[in-house]
Amino acid sequence: MKIILFIAGCLFFLSCAQQEPLVKIDHTSDELLPSAETGFKKRTRLPLDTTPKLPLAHVAAVGDLMMSSWVIDKVNHFGVDFPFDSTRKLLSAADFAIANLEAPFTATGTVHKDKKFTFKVPPHFGRGLLNAGIDVVTLANNHMIDYGCEGLINTLSTLDSLGIAYSGGGIDRQTACAPVIVERKGKRIAFLGFSFTYPVEFWANSSRCGTCHPSEQQLQALIEKSKADADLVVASFHWGQEKRTTPKAYQTYFARKSIDFGADLVLGHHPHVLQGIEIYKGKLIAYSLGNYVFGSLSHNSRTSIVLSALLGPNGLIYARVFPIDVYNARVEFQPKLFYGTDRLKVIDELNEISAHLNNGESIIDAQGFILPAQTNQEPLTPTD
């Protein structure tokens, strides 16, 4: 089985490396688009790619990406590509690579005074994401509105100029919650971004910019609509408790509900550390991917992963985790792949914190592969 997976993976990854640029689609309706006064433009759909369809989709995902604070000095000295140099090949090999953009790309805006930590990133740093192979970012987090609506609008403008797709944030609730559908060689994936983190003032409403905070009914409607418009649906959540390695009950509840509603892959972030991986109804839930490039010297954030998932018409074919070193006192804000015993140690730790989500079983083998075995978990009450 491992030999078959290895050969299939190699052939697939090689084919991905030769594919054409992505086609971005804006799935918001005309009446919901920002007005001309906001300063950013509607993304229009390019002609449908008529080359042979790709039967499978390779998605690579990383966690929190925040290029402020100490990262700024590194980038100013070494260039915008420096933070991504050690992981670029993994992200670029994927058909669709996604990250959580944890701070706005802006030089202006009014800082939110009631927050202890606020961040902004020079807009030209965005070129580093594009060069790294990141195709999609989620904006639904507790820092995207640190510099107000102006900071958010500048972020949208920067991403639009680079051709990087985004979801989870907008000038009002409808645009913030709208999915973005990314298309390649006939394969469409809808990406949705949701935030369950405070402050509540960052949650968009009908007259306020911000991030998408859904009710269960809204979550169901958004996923079901996305499923009707796309081949696959990826739902990203900013949630949980910082430094906690196990998901709270509400995370488990909404993650499994998302799969029940039609999502094919669920990704989480915010705790800044890894949380467990679960296979639920043959589909994968990563409760927290930990940090990626992140401007912090915290001693608590030392290990993370790049998650690589191969998705087919019915969801997960298989996945693989690539452990990375994100301890910035050591890697200096450039995440690096672990090898040998260090890599195995991260896999063992991830299996340990994932076992309770998978009937006590270890679902990740020594090479990092995960197969979509069926499980019978049911959603819990969204408390804790």
C-alpha positions in Angstrom: 0.0 0.0 0.0 2.8 2.5 0.9 4.5 1.7 -2.4 1.3 2.4 -4.3 0.7 5.6 -2.4 4.3 6.7 -3.0 4.2 6.1 -6.8 0.8 7.8 -7.1 1.9 10.7 -5.0 5.1 11.2 -7.0 3.2 11.1 -10.4 0.5 13.5 -9.0 3.0 15.9 -7.5 5.0 16.0 -10.8 1.9 16.7 -12.8 1.0 19.5 -10.5 4.3 21.2 -10.9 3.7 21.6 -14.6 0.2 23.1 -14.5 -1.0 26.5 -15.6 -1.9 29.5 -13.4 -5.1 29.4 -11.5 -8.3 31.0 -12.6 -10.0 33.1 -9.9 -13.8 33.5 -9.8 -15.6 36.1 -7.7 -18.9 34.5 -6.6 -20.4 37.5 -5.0 -23.4 39.0 -6.8 -23.1 42.4 -8.5 -25.3 44.2 -5.9 -23.0 42.9 -3.1 -19.8 44.2 -4.6 -18.0 47.1 -3.0 -18.8 50.5 -4.4 -16.3 52.4 -6.5 -15.5 54.6 -3.6 -14.0 51.7 -1.6 -11.0 51.6 -4.0 -10.9 47.9 -4.9 -12.2 46.2 -8.0 -14.4 43.3 -8.8 -12.5 40.2 -9.8 -13.9 38.9 -13.1 -14.1 35.3 -14.3 -11.6 34.4 -17.0 -12.6 32.0 -19.8 -13.0 28.4 -18.7 -9.9 26.4 -19.1 -10.6 23.8 -21.8 -7.5 21.6 -21.2 -8.1 18.0 -20.0 -9.8 18.0 -16.5 -7.7 17.0 -13.5 -9.6 14.2 -11.8 -8.0 14.9 -8.4 -7.1 18.1 -6.5 -4.0 18.5 -4.4 -4.5 21.0 -1.6 -1.6 22.2 0.7 -2.5 24.1 3.9 -0.5 26.0 6.5 -1.5 27.8 9.6 -1.1 31.3 10.9 0.9 33.6 8.6 1.8 37.0 10.2 4.7 38.9 8.7 4.8 41.8 11.1 6.9 42.5 14.2 10.4 40.8 14.0 9.7 39.5 10.5 9.8 43.0 9.1 13.5 43.4 9.8 14.3 40.0 8.3 12.3 40.8 5.1 13.8 44.3 4.8 17.3 42.7 5.0 16.8 39.5 3.0 13.8 40.2 0.8 10.2 39.1 0.7 11.0 35.5 -0.3 13.2 34.8 2.7 10.4 33.5 5.1 9.2 31.0 2.5 12.5 29.7 1.1 12.5 26.4 2.9 8.9 25.4 2.3 8.2 26.9 -1.2 8.5 23.6 -3.0 5.8 22.0 -0.9 3.4 24.8 -1.5 4.2 25.4 -5.2 3.7 21.7 -5.9 0.0 21.9 -4.9 -2.9 22.8 -7.1 -4.3 25.0 -4.4 -2.2 26.3 -1.4 -4.0 28.1 1.5 -2.9 30.0 4.6 -4.5 32.1 7.3 -3.5 35.7 6.7 -3.2 36.9 10.3 -2.5 40.6 9.7 -3.6 43.2 7.2 -1.4 44.4 4.4 -1.6 48.2 5.0 0.5 51.2 5.7 -2.5 53.3 7.0 -5.6 52.9 9.0 -6.8 53.6 12.6 -5.4 51.2 15.1 -7.9 49.4 17.4 -7.0 50.9 20.7 -8.6 48.3 23.0 -6.4 45.4 21.9 -3.1 44.4 23.5 -1.6 43.2 20.3 -2.2 44.8 16.9 -0.3 44.1 13.6 0.0 45.5 10.1 2.3 44.4 7.3 3.9 46.5 4.5 1.8 45.8 1.4 4.8 44.9 -0.8 5.4 41.9 1.5 2.5 40.3 -0.3 4.7 39.5 -3.2 6.4 36.9 -1.0 3.1 34.9 -0.7 2.6 34.9 -4.4 6.2 33.7 -5.0 5.8 31.1 -2.4 2.9 29.5 -4.3 0.1 30.6 -1.9 -3.1 30.8 -4.0 -5.8 31.4 -1.3 -5.9 33.1 2.1 -8.5 33.3 4.7 -9.1 36.7 6.3 -11.4 35.5 9.1 -9.3 36.0 12.3 -8.8 38.3 15.3 -6.2 40.6 13.7 -7.6 41.4 10.2 -9.4 44.5 11.5 -6.6 45.7 13.7 -6.3 48.9 11.5 -10.0 49.2 10.8 -11.9 49.1 7.5 -9.1 51.0 5.8 -6.6 48.3 6.7 -9.0 45.6 5.4 -9.7 47.4 2.2 -5.9 47.9 1.6 -5.5 44.2 2.2 -8.1 43.3 -0.4 -6.6 45.7 -2.9 -3.1 44.2 -2.3 -4.4 40.6 -2.8 -6.4 41.6 -5.9 -3.3 43.1 -7.4 -1.4 39.9 -6.9 -4.2 37.6 -8.0 -4.4 35.8 -4.6 -7.9 34.7 -3.8 -9.4 35.3 -0.3 -12.5 34.6 1.8 -13.7 35.3 5.3 -13.5 39.1 5.3 -15.2 42.0 3.6 -16.9 45.4 3.7 -20.1 43.9 5.1 -21.4 40.5 6.3 -22.5 39.3 2.9 -19.1 39.9 1.2 -17.2 38.6 4.2 -19.1 35.3 4.2 -19.2 34.8 0.5 -17.1 31.9 -0.7 -14.3 32.3 -3.2 -14.2 29.6 -5.9 -10.8 28.9 -7.4 -10.7 26.9 -10.6 -8.0 24.9 -12.3 -8.2 22.6 -15.3 -12.0 22.2 -14.8 -11.7 21.5 -11.0 -13.5 24.1 -8.8 -12.9 24.4 -5.1 -14.9 26.7 -2.9 -13.0 28.2 0.0 -14.9 29.5 3.0 -13.4 31.4 6.0 -15.0 31.7 9.5 -13.9 33.4 12.7 -15.0 32.3 16.2 -12.5 34.6 17.9 -13.0 37.9 19.6 -13.4 40.9 19.6 -17.0 40.8 18.5 -16.5 44.2 16.9 -14.4 42.5 14.2 -17.4 40.4 13.1 -19.0 41.9 10.0 -22.7 42.9 9.9 -24.9 44.5 7.3 -23.4 47.9 7.9 -19.9 47.1 9.2 -16.8 45.6 7.7 -15.2 42.6 9.3 -14.9 38.9 9.4 -17.5 36.1 8.9 -18.9 34.8 12.2 -21.7 32.3 11.3 -24.6 30.7 13.2 -25.1 27.0 12.6 -27.9 27.7 10.2 -25.8 30.2 8.2 -22.9 27.8 8.2 -25.2 25.1 6.7 -26.5 27.5 4.0 -23.1 28.7 3.0 -21.6 25.2 2.7 -24.6 23.8 0.8 -24.6 26.7 -1.6 -20.9 26.4 -2.1 -21.3 22.6 -2.7 -23.8 23.4 -5.5 -21.4 25.8 -7.2 -18.2 23.8 -6.8 -16.7 20.3 -7.0 -15.2 20.5 -3.5 -15.6 22.7 -0.4 -12.8 23.7 2.0 -13.9 25.4 5.2 -11.4 27.2 7.4 -12.1 28.2 11.0 -10.2 30.6 13.3 -11.1 29.2 16.8 -10.0 27.5 19.9 -7.8 28.5 22.8 -4.2 29.7 22.4 -1.6 27.1 23.5 -4.2 24.4 23.9 -3.4 21.2 22.0 -6.9 19.7 22.2 -10.0 21.2 20.5 -12.8 22.5 22.6 -16.2 20.8 22.2 -17.6 23.6 20.0 -14.7 23.1 17.6 -15.5 19.4 17.3 -19.2 20.2 16.9 -18.9 22.7 14.1 -16.1 20.8 12.4 -18.2 17.6 12.1 -21.3 19.6 11.3 -19.4 21.2 8.4 -18.6 17.7 7.0 -22.3 16.8 7.5 -23.3 19.9 5.5 -21.0 19.0 2.6 -17.5 20.3 3.3 -14.7 18.0 2.0 -11.9 19.4 4.2 -11.9 21.4 7.4 -8.9 23.5 8.5 -8.4 25.3 11.8 -6.0 27.8 13.3 -5.5 30.4 16.1 -4.1 28.3 19.0 -0.5 28.8 17.6 0.2 25.1 18.4 -0.9 21.9 16.7 -4.2 20.3 17.7 -5.4 16.9 16.7 -6.3 15.6 13.2 -9.5 13.6 12.8 -10.9 11.5 10.1 -14.7 11.9 10.2 -16.9 10.1 7.7 -13.9 9.6 5.5 -12.9 13.3 5.4 -10.2 15.1 7.2 -10.4 17.7 10.0 -7.2 19.5 11.1 -8.3 21.4 14.2 -5.2 23.6 14.3 -2.3 23.8 11.9 -0.2 25.8 14.3 2.0 28.7 13.2 3.6 29.1 9.8 5.6 32.3 9.2 4.8 34.2 12.3 6.4 37.3 13.9 6.7 35.9 17.4 9.5 34.5 19.6 7.2 32.5 21.8 8.7 29.4 23.4 5.4 27.6 23.1 5.2 27.6 19.3 8.0 25.2 18.2 6.5 22.7 15.9 3.9 22.8 13.1 3.1 21.1 9.8 2.4 21.6 6.1 -0.7 19.5 5.4 -0.9 18.0 2.0 -4.3 16.5 1.0 -5.3 14.7 -2.2 -9.1 15.2 -2.7 -11.3 13.4 -5.1 -15.1 13.6 -6.0 -16.0 12.1 -2.6 -13.5 13.9 -0.5 -10.2 12.7 0.9 -8.1 10.2 -1.1 -5.1 10.5 1.3 -3.2 13.1 3.1 0.4 13.6 4.3 1.8 15.8 7.1 5.2 17.4 6.7 6.5 18.5 10.1 8.2 21.9 10.2 10.3 23.7 12.8 8.7 27.1 13.6 10.7 27.9 16.7 11.9 31.4 15.6 14.7 31.6 18.1 16.2 28.8 16.0 14.9 29.2 12.5 14.8 33.0 12.5 11.3 33.3 10.9 11.9 30.9 8.1 10.0 27.6 8.8 12.2 24.6 8.0 11.3 20.9 7.4 12.1 18.5 10.2 14.0 15.3 9.2 14.9 12.0 10.9 14.1 11.6 14.5 12.9 15.2 14.8 10.3 14.5 12.1 9.2 11.2 13.8 8.9 13.0 17.1 6.4 15.5 15.7 4.4 12.7 14.0 4.3 10.7 17.3 3.1 13.8 19.2 0.5 14.5 16.6 -0.8 10.9 16.8 -0.9 11.2 20.6 -3.1 14.3 20.6 -5.2 12.9 17.7 -6.0 9.5 19.2 -9.0 10.6 21.2 -10.6 11.9 18.0 -10.1 8.6 16.2 -11.3 5.9 18.5 -7.9 5.7 20.2 -6.1 4.8 17.0 -3.0 6.3 15.5 -4.0 7.5 12.0 -0.6 8.9 10.8 2.1 6.5 9.7 5.9 7.0 10.1 6.0 8.6 6.7 3.3 11.1 7.6 0.6 9.5 5.5 -3.1 9.5 6.5 -5.7 7.2 4.9 -9.5 8.1 5.1 -10.7 5.2 7.2 -14.4 5.6 8.1 -15.3 6.5 11.6 -18.6 6.9 13.4 -18.3 10.0 15.5 -21.3 12.2 16.1 -21.3 16.0 16.7 -21.1 16.9 20.3 -23.0 19.7 22.1 -21.2 23.0 21.2 -20.2 23.8 24.8 -16.9 24.0 26.7 
